[in-house]
Amino acid sequence: MSPLVRIATRTYPPDVGAAPFRLRALARALVARGCDVEVVTASATHAETPDAGVRTRRLPVLRDADGVVRGYLPYLSFDVPLAARLLTGRRPDVVVHEPPPTTGVVTRVTSRLRGVPYVSYLPDVWSQGAVAAGAPAPVLRAVAVAEQASLRGAARVLAVTQGMADEVVRGGVDASRVRVVGNGVDVDVFRPADGPVAPQGVRVVYSGTMSEWQRAEVFVRAFARFVADHPGATLTMVGGGVDVPRLRELARTVPGVELPGTVPPERAAELLAGADVALASLVPGSGYDLMSPTKIFAATACGTPVLFAGVGSGATLVREHDLGWAVDHDPAAVAAALGEVRTPSPAQRDRLRAWAVAHGSLAAAAQRAADAVTDLL
């Protein structure tokens, strides 16, 4: 009988986003290695396209107005019935869980009861993010305790950056259990345009989540300054998040700004490939400075330079590899950088694409994650 890997996650395709794409890539990599894969996840909002060898068991959950499982009550609506699912059915050989920390605690308890190892896939440090969000002290303590409990009990912790791995070790996790697996995008979907892009006004694209961690309003305010001197320029912001309603209200008075909401990955790739510059941001001190946003990989895979507003791993990545501009999270600084944007040359697009394939392939990251999981079998 093939070994069984069970993945516990509140989000999985057909959901759109970095987390569901990352976990689907891991599931596919494990199947390719001869594993049976079962994903215990939230009920789908629309029809899913199944992968061979991957079985999904879906639970009804509470979702917000955007259809996202986000917030402490929705998390618990998934985690409470998750415990029963992890305690029943065929005994897995290993369990992999994704945040939030409450899912990690449920995974730790149920894995201990069934005598199986588990893996914590860590794309960000939630306890730091809760501090930046201004959560009440009791919530901060609860999140920190839950996060440390789930990480310290894991047989493996998969960190997406070295900085995140270092932070986990400082928090008390045995360094021998931590693996840096990286992150990325599907470079077969995110790719340059098939032909030359027709010249027009400066095209600026933001693709991804718009939440308190990004504060993407910095781009709307900067674009308002920029478009005054560059009529015909456009800013397209695709994706979801808690800030979208506020950004739409802010954009009402700014010409050339469009926020169509969440779009399929193929459409996002098309927009990025036709852009002169792509945007990404992280608020300084948000607790997410250790992340390298997948927006950087998505843009460069399409051959488009990045304008990054903020600090941390993302800014370092853009500067060290000459991927575009890294500036302060400030409208004046962003507007000044937009003034330097020119249509990328074919040679520049080819260089950015080559870098993304080498450093930002989701398939390659999934193979490293699968190595860490199968080591436990």
C-alpha positions as CSV (number, residue, x, y, z in Angstrom):
1,M,0.0,0.0,0.0
2,S,1.3,3.5,-0.9
3,P,2.1,5.8,2.0
4,L,-0.6,8.3,2.8
5,V,0.1,12.0,3.3
6,R,-2.8,14.0,4.7
7,I,-2.8,17.8,4.2
8,A,-4.9,19.9,6.6
9,T,-5.6,23.4,5.2
10,R,-8.5,25.9,5.2
11,T,-7.7,26.9,1.6
12,Y,-7.1,24.8,-1.4
13,P,-7.9,25.2,-5.1
14,P,-10.3,26.2,-6.6
15,D,-9.5,28.9,-4.1
16,V,-7.1,31.4,-5.6
17,G,-3.9,32.6,-3.8
18,A,-0.4,31.7,-2.8
19,A,-1.4,29.2,-0.1
20,P,-3.7,27.0,-2.2
21,F,-1.3,27.1,-5.2
22,R,1.6,26.1,-2.9
23,L,-0.2,23.2,-1.3
24,R,-1.5,21.9,-4.7
25,A,2.1,21.9,-6.0
26,L,3.2,19.9,-2.9
27,A,0.3,17.4,-3.4
28,R,1.3,16.9,-7.0
29,A,5.0,16.4,-6.1
30,L,4.0,13.8,-3.5
31,V,1.8,11.9,-5.9
32,A,4.7,11.9,-8.4
33,R,6.7,10.1,-5.7
34,G,4.2,7.4,-5.2
35,C,2.3,8.7,-2.3
36,D,-1.5,8.8,-1.8
37,V,-2.5,12.3,-0.9
38,E,-5.7,13.3,1.0
39,V,-6.5,17.0,1.5
40,V,-8.8,17.9,4.3
41,T,-10.0,21.4,3.5
42,A,-12.9,23.9,3.3
43,S,-15.9,23.5,1.1
44,A,-15.4,24.8,-2.4
45,T,-17.0,28.0,-3.6
46,H,-17.2,26.7,-7.1
47,A,-16.4,23.6,-9.1
48,E,-12.9,22.1,-8.6
49,T,-10.7,20.4,-11.1
50,P,-9.4,17.2,-9.4
51,D,-5.7,16.1,-9.6
52,A,-5.0,12.4,-10.2
53,G,-4.0,10.8,-7.0
54,V,-5.3,13.6,-4.8
55,R,-8.5,13.1,-2.8
56,T,-10.2,16.1,-1.2
57,R,-12.4,15.9,1.8
58,R,-14.3,19.2,2.3
59,L,-15.8,20.7,5.4
60,P,-18.5,23.5,5.5
61,V,-17.0,26.7,6.9
62,L,-17.8,30.3,7.7
63,R,-16.5,32.7,5.0
64,D,-16.4,36.5,4.9
65,A,-18.1,38.7,2.3
66,D,-15.3,38.0,-0.2
67,G,-15.7,34.2,0.2
68,V,-12.5,33.9,2.2
69,V,-12.0,31.9,5.4
70,R,-10.5,34.7,7.4
71,G,-10.9,35.7,11.1
72,Y,-10.8,33.8,14.3
73,L,-14.4,32.5,14.2
74,P,-14.2,31.2,10.6
75,Y,-10.8,29.6,11.5
76,L,-12.5,27.7,14.4
77,S,-15.4,26.7,12.1
78,F,-12.8,24.8,10.1
79,D,-10.6,23.6,13.0
80,V,-13.2,22.1,15.3
81,P,-14.6,19.6,12.7
82,L,-11.1,19.1,11.4
83,A,-10.2,17.3,14.6
84,A,-12.8,14.6,13.9
85,R,-11.6,14.2,10.3
86,L,-7.9,13.8,11.4
87,L,-8.9,11.2,14.0
88,T,-10.9,9.0,11.6
89,G,-10.3,7.2,8.3
90,R,-7.1,5.5,7.3
91,R,-4.2,6.2,9.5
92,P,-1.8,8.5,7.6
93,D,1.9,8.1,7.5
94,V,2.5,11.8,7.9
95,V,0.2,14.9,8.2
96,V,1.1,18.4,6.8
97,H,-0.7,21.5,8.0
98,E,-0.9,25.1,6.9
99,P,-1.6,28.1,9.3
100,P,-3.4,29.5,11.2
101,P,-1.8,28.3,14.4
102,T,-5.1,26.8,15.6
103,T,-5.0,24.3,12.7
104,G,-1.5,23.5,14.0
105,V,-2.7,22.8,17.5
106,V,-5.4,20.5,16.2
107,T,-2.9,18.7,14.0
108,R,-0.5,18.3,16.9
109,V,-3.1,16.8,19.3
110,T,-4.6,14.5,16.7
111,S,-1.2,13.3,15.4
112,R,-0.1,12.6,18.9
113,L,-3.2,10.5,19.5
114,R,-2.7,8.5,16.3
115,G,1.1,8.2,16.7
116,V,2.0,9.9,13.4
117,P,4.6,12.6,12.7
118,Y,3.4,15.9,11.2
119,V,4.9,18.8,9.2
120,S,4.3,22.5,9.8
121,Y,4.4,24.4,6.5
122,L,5.2,28.0,7.5
123,P,4.7,30.8,4.9
124,D,4.7,33.5,7.7
125,V,4.9,34.0,11.4
126,W,1.4,34.7,12.6
127,S,2.3,35.8,16.1
128,Q,4.3,38.8,14.7
129,G,1.5,39.6,12.3
130,A,-1.0,39.7,15.2
131,V,1.2,42.2,17.0
132,A,1.3,44.5,13.9
133,A,-2.4,44.2,13.5
134,G,-2.9,45.6,17.0
135,A,-4.7,42.5,18.3
136,P,-5.7,42.6,22.1
137,A,-3.1,41.3,24.5
138,P,-5.1,38.1,25.3
139,V,-5.3,37.3,21.6
140,L,-1.6,37.9,21.1
141,R,-0.7,35.5,23.9
142,A,-3.1,32.9,22.6
143,V,-1.7,33.1,19.1
144,A,1.9,33.0,20.3
145,V,1.2,30.0,22.5
146,A,-0.7,28.1,19.8
147,E,2.0,28.9,17.2
148,Q,4.9,27.7,19.4
149,A,3.0,24.6,20.4
150,S,2.4,23.6,16.8
151,L,5.9,24.3,15.6
152,R,7.7,22.7,18.5
153,G,5.8,19.5,18.1
154,A,6.5,19.2,14.4
155,A,8.9,16.6,13.0
156,R,9.7,19.1,10.3
157,V,9.0,22.9,9.8
158,L,9.1,24.1,6.3
159,A,10.1,27.8,6.1
160,V,9.8,29.7,2.9
161,T,12.8,32.0,3.6
162,Q,16.1,31.7,5.6
163,G,15.0,34.7,7.7
164,M,11.8,32.9,8.7
165,A,13.8,29.7,9.5
166,D,16.1,31.8,11.8
167,E,13.1,33.3,13.5
168,V,11.6,29.9,14.2
169,V,14.8,28.6,15.7
170,R,15.0,31.7,17.9
171,G,11.5,30.8,19.1
172,G,12.7,27.4,20.4
173,V,12.3,25.0,17.5
174,D,15.2,22.5,17.1
175,A,17.2,23.8,14.0
176,S,17.7,20.2,12.8
177,R,14.0,20.0,12.2
178,V,13.7,23.2,10.0
179,R,14.0,23.1,6.3
180,V,14.1,26.2,4.0
181,V,12.1,25.3,0.9
182,G,11.5,28.6,-0.8
183,N,8.4,29.9,-2.5
184,G,7.4,30.7,-6.0
185,V,4.7,30.7,-8.7
186,D,3.7,28.4,-11.6
187,V,6.2,29.7,-14.2
188,D,4.2,27.9,-16.9
189,V,1.2,30.1,-16.2
190,F,3.1,33.3,-15.3
191,R,5.1,33.9,-18.5
192,P,5.8,36.7,-20.9
193,A,3.3,37.7,-23.6
194,D,3.5,35.6,-26.8
195,G,4.1,38.6,-29.0
196,P,5.2,42.3,-28.7
197,V,3.1,44.4,-26.3
198,A,1.4,47.3,-28.1
199,P,2.8,50.6,-26.9
200,Q,0.4,52.8,-25.0
201,G,0.5,54.9,-21.8
202,V,2.4,53.6,-18.8
203,R,0.7,50.4,-17.5
204,V,1.0,49.6,-13.8
205,V,-0.4,46.4,-12.4
206,Y,-0.9,45.2,-8.8
207,S,-1.9,41.5,-8.5
208,G,-2.5,39.8,-5.2
209,T,-3.9,40.3,-1.7
210,M,-4.8,43.8,-0.5
211,S,-4.9,43.7,3.3
212,E,-3.5,45.6,6.3
213,W,-0.1,43.9,5.7
214,Q,0.3,45.5,2.3
215,R,-1.6,48.8,2.7
216,A,-1.9,49.1,-1.0
217,E,-3.5,52.5,-0.7
218,V,0.1,53.8,-1.0
219,F,0.0,52.9,-4.7
220,V,-3.4,54.6,-5.3
221,R,-2.2,57.8,-3.6
222,A,1.1,57.7,-5.5
223,F,-0.6,57.0,-8.8
224,A,-2.9,60.1,-8.2
225,R,0.3,62.2,-8.2
226,F,1.8,60.4,-11.1
227,V,-1.2,60.4,-13.5
228,A,-1.5,64.2,-13.1
229,D,1.7,64.5,-15.2
230,H,1.2,61.3,-17.3
231,P,-2.3,61.3,-18.7
232,G,-3.2,58.0,-20.2
233,A,-1.4,56.0,-17.6
234,T,-3.4,53.1,-16.0
235,L,-3.3,51.3,-12.7
236,T,-5.0,47.9,-12.5
237,M,-5.3,46.3,-9.1
238,V,-6.6,42.7,-9.2
239,G,-7.1,40.5,-6.2
240,G,-9.1,40.4,-2.9
241,G,-8.6,41.4,0.7
242,V,-10.0,43.5,3.5
243,D,-8.8,46.8,2.0
244,V,-10.5,46.4,-1.4
245,P,-13.7,48.4,-0.5
246,R,-11.6,51.2,0.9
247,L,-9.3,51.3,-2.1
248,R,-12.3,51.4,-4.5
249,E,-13.6,54.4,-2.6
250,L,-10.2,56.1,-2.7
251,A,-9.8,55.4,-6.4
252,R,-13.1,57.0,-7.4
253,T,-11.4,60.4,-7.7
254,V,-8.3,59.1,-9.4
255,P,-8.4,58.7,-13.2
256,G,-7.1,55.5,-14.8
257,V,-7.5,53.2,-11.7
258,E,-9.4,49.9,-12.0
259,L,-10.1,47.3,-9.3
260,P,-12.0,44.4,-10.9
261,G,-11.6,42.0,-8.0
262,T,-10.2,38.5,-8.0
263,V,-9.4,37.1,-11.4
264,P,-8.1,33.6,-12.6
265,P,-4.3,33.2,-12.5
266,E,-4.2,33.2,-16.3
267,R,-5.8,36.6,-16.4
268,A,-3.5,37.9,-13.8
269,A,-0.5,36.6,-15.8
270,E,-1.9,38.3,-18.9
271,L,-2.1,41.6,-17.1
272,L,1.4,41.4,-15.6
273,A,2.9,40.4,-19.0
274,G,1.4,43.5,-20.6
275,A,2.5,45.9,-17.8
276,D,5.5,48.2,-17.7
277,V,5.9,47.7,-14.0
278,A,4.3,45.5,-11.3
279,L,3.7,46.6,-7.7
280,A,4.3,44.8,-4.4
281,S,4.4,46.1,-0.8
282,L,4.8,45.2,2.9
283,V,4.2,47.6,5.7
284,P,7.4,48.2,7.8
285,G,7.0,46.6,11.2
286,S,4.1,44.4,10.1
287,G,5.8,41.2,11.3
288,Y,5.9,40.0,7.7
289,D,9.3,41.6,6.8
290,L,10.7,38.0,6.6
291,M,8.5,37.2,3.7
292,S,9.4,37.3,0.0
293,P,6.0,38.1,-1.6
294,T,5.1,35.8,-4.4
295,K,4.0,39.0,-6.3
296,I,7.8,39.5,-7.1
297,F,8.1,36.0,-8.6
298,A,4.8,36.4,-10.6
299,A,5.9,39.7,-12.1
300,T,9.4,38.7,-13.0
301,A,8.2,35.3,-14.4
302,C,6.1,37.5,-16.8
303,G,9.2,39.5,-17.7
304,T,8.0,42.6,-15.9
305,P,10.1,44.7,-13.4
306,V,8.9,45.3,-9.8
307,L,8.3,48.4,-7.8
308,F,8.5,47.3,-4.2
309,A,7.3,49.6,-1.4
310,G,8.5,48.7,2.1
311,V,11.4,46.9,3.8
312,G,12.5,43.4,4.6
313,S,13.2,40.3,2.4
314,G,11.2,41.6,-0.5
315,A,13.1,44.9,-0.8
316,T,16.4,43.1,-0.4
317,L,15.5,40.7,-3.2
318,V,14.6,43.5,-5.6
319,R,17.8,45.4,-4.9
320,E,20.2,42.5,-4.8
321,H,19.0,41.0,-8.1
322,D,18.2,44.3,-9.9
323,L,14.5,43.4,-10.4
324,G,13.3,47.0,-10.4
325,W,12.8,49.6,-7.7
326,A,12.7,49.2,-3.9
327,V,11.5,52.4,-2.1
328,D,10.0,53.5,1.1
329,H,6.3,52.7,1.8
330,D,5.5,56.3,1.0
331,P,3.3,57.9,-1.8
332,A,6.0,60.4,-2.7
333,A,8.7,57.8,-3.0
334,V,6.5,55.5,-5.1
335,A,5.4,58.3,-7.3
336,A,9.0,59.3,-7.9
337,A,9.9,55.7,-8.9
338,L,6.9,55.5,-11.2
339,G,8.4,58.5,-13.0
340,E,11.4,56.4,-13.9
341,V,9.4,53.6,-15.4
342,R,9.9,52.9,-19.1
343,T,8.6,50.0,-21.3
344,P,11.0,47.1,-20.6
345,S,13.2,46.1,-23.5
346,P,13.0,42.5,-24.8
347,A,16.5,41.8,-23.3
348,Q,15.3,43.1,-19.9
349,R,12.2,40.9,-20.0
350,D,14.3,37.9,-20.9
351,R,16.6,38.5,-18.0
352,L,13.8,38.9,-15.5
353,R,12.1,35.8,-16.8
354,A,15.3,33.7,-16.5
355,W,15.8,34.9,-12.9
356,A,12.3,33.9,-12.0
357,V,12.6,30.4,-13.5
358,A,15.9,29.9,-11.6
359,H,14.7,31.3,-8.2
360,G,11.0,31.5,-8.1
361,S,9.6,28.3,-9.5
362,L,6.8,26.9,-7.4
363,A,7.4,23.4,-8.8
364,A,11.0,23.6,-7.6
365,A,9.9,24.7,-4.1
366,A,7.4,21.9,-4.0
367,Q,10.1,19.4,-4.7
368,R,12.1,20.6,-1.8
369,A,9.0,20.5,0.4
370,A,8.3,17.0,-0.8
371,D,11.8,15.9,0.0
372,A,11.3,17.1,3.6
373,V,8.0,15.3,3.9
374,T,9.1,12.0,2.4
375,D,12.2,11.9,4.6
376,L,9.7,11.1,7.4
377,L,8.1,8.1,5.6
